[in-house]
Amino acid sequence: MTIESKYGVPTVALHTDKFDRVVHSVAATNGMGRLRQVFVPQPVMGKSARELRAYVDGNDPLTGRQVMLEVVEGLTRPFDDGDLGPAEFDRSTPRLVEPDTEENLHRLFLDNHWTDCLPIVLPSEERVAAMLAGTRRKPNEIVGRMRPTHFREAWEYTVEKVAVNAVMAGARPEYFPVILALAATGVSARGSTTSSMAAMAVVNGPVRHELGMNAGTGALAPYNHANATIGRAYGLLSQNLQGGSVPGLTYMGSQGNNYAYNSVTFAENEERSPWEPFHVQHGFRRTDSAVSVFTGCRSTAFTLGLRERHWREHVGNMLRGMDPHTPPTLLLDPITARQFIDRGGFLKMDALIDWLYDTARMPAGEYWDYQLVQNYIYPRATFGEEPWASKLKAAPDELIPMFRREDIHVVVVGGETNGYWRIMGCTYQKTVSVDEWR
């Protein structure tokens, strides 16, 4: 799109047929609804060179015409005024829907993809006003901008629009500053990727107790109203305020992700942690209330405690079981956190992260054979970007770090009923103040 729009050079975008609706939608939202597109069958992964050549020599599964004929025509046909015409969209929406029965209104929200397909609390004016009372911010104040992928434009949203989604999720007004802080990150909990990622939100500081959030027994489970509804509100505001999250159109997760129902939202168990709270590690004071956002939540490794003899090997095996494209965040019950100190002497969090970084290694040949590494890391390595460029020079049997040290994190959560813990494959994005949104 950039080559055509900026330099006026004809191009042809080649896609697999599963992406028909989404690529035409992206082109239209970028003012290039007539961008030349050609399609081949899906899948491409795992196919031999002969099979892929047959795709190119064959017909476009959507038009029935020869793929190469469409490519040649697209590259040689001159532009006309309609090819690069400006995109005009009406971004305004009515503040209220038409009055109707409760049953019909629930159906309207469901049919328009405004819900997560679970029942919602209808956002009446009275309920939204009550939610707005949970913050000193004005209803028309801009909170942030969000989009499902970097290929789409970012949509802007107000405090009132966030309040509507908070009501729908069943949240209480006192929860609203945390929900606004999540909205202010601009990080979508409904990111569109075929890998079906979800988000994770970790709350720190005094607000945990003010809202009765759970950091102990069952913290990651559906047993706490604040945890559950704050996380659900984060998901609902993401899909509604970024311009949609519709499978096949603005959401392309191949399998989907059950974590997305409440965005893995919980409070850190600061009182039982032997280390500094997560938000303190990222520049906040203990007395500050903050929420931290992670994306890419889709893979986990899970076990019980640290054994006396082979715990290093066990943890190493867990790390090796993660895809090296997605860094690890350890979610430790306080029992296990203390075991890391007892077994490894990690009195400081930095010492534990240093050890995890050094332990998570694999042969370079194996590392570069991972599909996601080839897709996203290999190109950066070939352009000389470190630390990947140096990894690319390593011999195939040389052990290289799977992750960057700065991408490894640890959060303490759990009620000490046992020393179970897990590694969540996810990418830390940012920590933002909750107090600023009170």
Secondary structure, 3 states (H helix, E strand, C coil): CHHHHHHCCCCCEEEEHHHHHHHHHHHHHCCCCCCCEEEECCCCCCCCHHHHHHHHHCECCCCCCEHHHHHHHHHHCCCCCCCCCCCCCCCCCCCCCCCCCHHHHHHHHHHCCCCCCCCCCCCCHHHHHHHHCCCCCCCCCEEEEECCCCCCCCEEEEHHHHHHHHHHCCCCHHHHHHHHHHHHCCCCCCCCCCCCCEEEEEEECCHHHHCCCCCCCCCCCCCCHHHHHHHHHHHHHHHHHCCCCCECCCECCCCCCHHHHCCCEEECCHHHCCCCCHHHHCCCCCCCCEEEEEEEEEEEEEEECCCCCCHHHHHHHHHHCCCCCCCEEEEECHHHHHHHHHHHCCCCHHHHHHHHHHHCEEEHHHHCCCHHHHHHHHHHHHCCCCCHHHHHCCCCCCEEECCCHHHCEEEECCCCCCCEEEEEEEEEEEEEECHHHC
